[in-house]
Amino acid sequence: MTRFTVLVAAPKSQSSVHTAALRAAAEVAARAGVTSTPEVIDLAELGPDLLAESSASVSDALERVRRSDVLLVASPQVHGTYTGLLKVFLDRLPELGLGHTVAVPLAVVEDLRNSHGIEEDLRVLLADLGAWVAEPGLILAEDETHQPESVVRAWADIAAPGLRQAVSVAA
């Protein structure tokens, strides 16, 4: 069975980014042939434990991410790139810690005209950890997060063939 994880890196728990990530995950699963229900890790819920030298909740979340066959990583754009929460969390993974993972970057931006940087930054971050990264990444405007289905479907039409192939190899 394919292990699917949604990693939400918004500063607030249960944010609109969280909602959009779950809706995008459903579309990714349908298009890539993933039948398992995704596990969700909301980094805002880990809070200060992310900075602790040792934390059972962070260790558990890292292990779930490392075991993932498919990892959807959702982050809002903050100061032109992904959140510090995401960086702090992923910095704890070993080199090539996502070596068998298909990663789907999802960026939520205020203004689509300034969205190119975060998609590239997420792609580089995930690839540096060894993941095969879906191309193109998914970018949503903040005002699309409550009803992202049409944008997600349009993106999935383009990304689905590569996702399906990558997931069949990874699983």
TAFENJO-V877210 format. One record per residue. N is the residue number from 1. SS is DSSP state (A for helix, B for strand, O for the rest). NEAR is the number of other C-alpha atoms within 10 Angstrom. D_LAST is the distance of its C-alpha to the last C-alpha in whole Angstrom. Layout:
N:SS:NEAR:D_LAST  N:SS:NEAR:D_LAST
This chain:
1:O:8:7  2:O:19:6  3:O:19:8  4:B:26:10  5:B:25:13  6:B:24:17  7:B:25:19  8:B:30:22  9:O:27:25  10:O:26:28  11:O:20:31  12:O:15:32  13:O:16:30  14:O:13:29  15:O:16:30  16:A:19:30  17:A:27:27  18:A:25:25  19:A:16:26  20:A:23:25  21:A:27:21  22:A:20:21  23:A:17:22  24:A:26:20  25:A:25:17  26:A:17:18  27:A:19:18  28:A:23:15  29:A:21:13  30:A:14:15  31:A:17:15  32:A:21:11  33:O:16:11  34:O:23:10  35:O:13:12  36:O:12:12  37:O:13:15  38:O:21:14  39:B:16:16  40:B:19:19  41:B:20:21  42:B:21:24  43:A:23:25  44:A:19:29  45:A:17:29  46:A:17:28  47:A:15:31  48:A:10:33  49:A:16:31  50:A:20:29  51:A:13:32  52:O:10:33  53:O:7:32  54:O:10:31  55:O:14:29  56:A:10:27  57:A:13:26  58:A:21:25  59:A:16:23  60:A:11:21  61:A:20:20  62:A:17:19  63:A:13:17  64:A:17:15  65:A:26:15  66:A:19:14  67:O:18:11  68:O:23:9  69:O:25:6  70:B:32:9  71:B:28:12  72:B:27:15  73:B:22:18  74:B:29:22  75:B:29:25  76:B:26:29  77:O:22:31  78:B:15:33  79:O:8:36  80:O:14:34  81:B:20:30  82:O:25:28  83:O:18:29  84:A:14:30  85:A:20:28  86:A:22:25  87:A:13:26  88:A:13:28  89:A:18:24  90:A:17:22  91:O:12:25  92:O:13:24  93:O:16:21  94:O:10:21  95:O:11:21  96:O:15:17  97:O:20:16  98:O:25:13  99:O:17:13  100:O:21:9  101:O:29:9  102:B:25:9  103:B:30:13  104:B:28:15  105:B:26:19  106:B:29:21  107:B:27:25  108:B:28:28  109:B:27:31  110:O:14:35  111:O:12:36  112:A:12:34  113:A:8:36  114:A:12:35  115:O:19:31  116:A:15:30  117:A:14:30  118:A:26:28  119:A:24:25  120:A:14:26  121:A:15:26  122:A:25:23  123:A:22:21  124:A:14:23  125:A:19:22  126:A:24:18  127:A:18:18  128:A:15:21  129:O:19:18  130:O:18:16  131:O:23:13  132:B:22:13  133:B:24:15  134:O:18:15  135:O:17:19  136:O:17:21  137:O:20:21  138:B:22:22  139:B:23:26  140:B:21:28  141:B:18:31  142:A:19:33  143:A:13:34  144:A:18:31  145:O:21:29  146:O:13:31  147:O:13:30  148:O:18:27  149:A:16:26  150:A:10:28  151:A:16:27  152:A:23:23  153:A:16:23  154:A:11:25  155:A:19:23  156:A:22:20  157:A:10:21  158:A:12:21  159:A:20:18  160:A:21:16  161:A:12:16  162:A:16:14  163:A:25:12  164:A:18:11  165:A:12:10  166:A:21:9  167:A:21:6  168:A:14:6  169:A:12:6  170:A:16:4  171:O:15:0
